[in-house]
């Protein structure tokens, strides 16, 4: 499944709001912070494949 590419837009408690960058979309996808790598920050580029997230930029 995937890969999908996202950009970190904001943090909201235990969730991170991600916006898809591989397609045109203004929709935000909330993802549990625990699923993301610890070095995540606003503006990070993230790749998701088989529900595993990795920072790519």
C-alpha positions in Angstrom: 0.0 0.0 0.0 1.5 3.3 -1.0 3.8 4.9 -1.1 2.2 8.2 -0.2 4.1 11.5 0.5 3.1 14.1 3.1 4.3 17.3 4.7 3.8 17.9 8.4 1.5 20.9 8.8 0.9 21.1 12.5 0.8 19.3 15.9 -2.5 18.8 17.7 -1.9 17.1 21.0 -1.1 13.5 20.4 -1.7 13.9 16.7 0.1 15.4 13.7 -1.7 16.9 10.8 -0.3 15.8 7.4 -1.0 17.1 4.0 -0.5 14.9 0.9 2.1 16.3 -1.5 2.0 13.5 -4.2 -1.5 14.7 -5.2 -3.2 18.0 -5.1 -5.2 18.2 -1.9 -6.0 20.7 0.9 -7.3 18.0 3.1 -5.4 17.2 6.3 -4.8 13.7 7.5 -4.5 13.4 11.3 -2.0 10.7 12.3 -1.1 9.5 15.9 2.2 11.0 16.9 3.3 7.6 18.2 3.3 6.2 14.6 5.8 8.8 13.4 9.6 9.0 13.8 10.7 11.0 16.9 12.6 13.6 14.8 9.4 14.8 13.1 8.8 18.5 13.1 6.6 21.0 11.2 7.7 21.2 7.6 9.2 17.7 7.6 8.6 15.6 4.4 7.3 12.1 5.2 6.9 8.9 3.2 4.3 6.4 4.2 4.3 2.8 2.8 2.4 -0.1 4.5 1.6 2.3 7.4 5.3 2.8 8.2 6.4 6.4 8.2 9.9 7.7 7.5 11.3 11.3 7.3 12.7 12.0 3.8 13.3 15.7 4.1 
